[in-house]
Amino acid sequence: MSIQQEILKNQSVILVLLQAETVVQQLSERGISVLSVVARCGRACIHIARHSYCDELISSGKASYQYLSKSLSGARQGVFNESGCRVYWSESVH
């Protein structure tokens, strides 16, 4: 890979992280704890602690659940998109 290609690749990662910074600030203003941020496949994935705002998003259809096992009795993640970032939280279903 040429130096120019490396620079472009690195710049795209920086842009993703700058998008994440804005979203993390918005989440923090709502009192939501951000657990981690990862740049993956050209977008930021932001892991948050579950918060009452998550319930609001689920109720309004702006977030959905993804089940992490074939049965609905296992773990699930809530997920929504914000400014090009994937924001998710984990839950256990019993």
C-alpha positions in Angstrom: 0.0 0.0 0.0 1.4 3.4 -0.9 1.9 6.2 1.6 -0.9 8.2 0.0 -3.3 5.2 0.4 -2.3 4.9 4.1 -2.9 8.6 4.6 -6.4 8.3 3.1 -7.2 5.2 5.2 -6.1 6.9 8.3 -8.1 10.1 7.5 -11.2 8.0 7.1 -10.7 6.5 10.6 -10.2 10.0 12.0 -13.5 11.1 10.4 -15.3 8.2 11.9 -13.9 9.0 15.3 -14.8 12.7 15.0 -18.4 11.6 14.2 -18.3 9.4 17.3 -17.1 12.3 19.4 -20.1 14.4 18.5 -22.5 11.5 19.3 -20.7 10.7 22.6 -21.1 14.3 23.6 -24.8 14.2 22.9 -25.2 10.9 24.8 -23.3 12.4 27.8 -25.6 15.4 27.8 -28.5 13.0 28.3 -26.7 11.4 31.2 -25.9 8.2 29.3 -22.6 6.4 30.2 -20.5 5.5 27.2 -18.7 2.2 27.8 -16.6 2.0 24.6 -16.1 3.3 21.0 -14.8 1.2 18.2 -14.2 2.1 14.6 -15.4 -0.9 12.5 -16.0 -1.2 8.8 -16.0 2.5 8.2 -18.4 3.5 11.1 -18.2 4.0 14.8 -19.8 1.5 17.1 -20.7 3.1 20.5 -21.5 0.8 23.4 -23.6 2.5 26.1 -25.0 1.5 29.5 -28.7 0.9 29.4 -30.6 4.1 30.2 -34.3 5.1 30.3 -33.7 6.9 27.0 -33.2 3.5 25.5 -36.8 2.6 26.4 -38.0 5.8 24.8 -36.3 4.9 21.6 -37.7 1.4 21.6 -41.2 2.7 22.2 -41.0 5.2 19.5 -39.5 2.7 17.0 -36.2 4.6 16.6 -34.3 1.7 18.1 -34.8 -2.1 17.9 -33.6 -5.2 19.5 -31.2 -7.8 18.0 -31.3 -11.2 19.6 -27.9 -12.8 20.1 -29.1 -16.3 20.1 -31.8 -18.3 18.2 -34.2 -18.3 21.1 -35.8 -15.2 22.4 -34.8 -16.1 26.0 -31.1 -15.3 25.6 -29.2 -12.0 25.5 -30.2 -9.2 23.2 -28.9 -5.8 22.2 -30.8 -2.6 21.6 -29.5 -0.7 18.7 -30.0 2.6 16.9 -28.2 4.8 14.5 -27.2 8.3 15.3 -25.3 10.6 12.9 -23.7 7.7 11.1 -22.8 5.8 14.2 -24.2 2.5 15.5 -25.1 2.9 19.2 -26.0 -0.2 21.2 -26.6 -1.5 24.7 -26.7 -5.1 26.0 -29.5 -6.7 28.0 -30.1 -10.1 29.5 -33.5 -11.6 28.9 -34.8 -14.0 31.5 
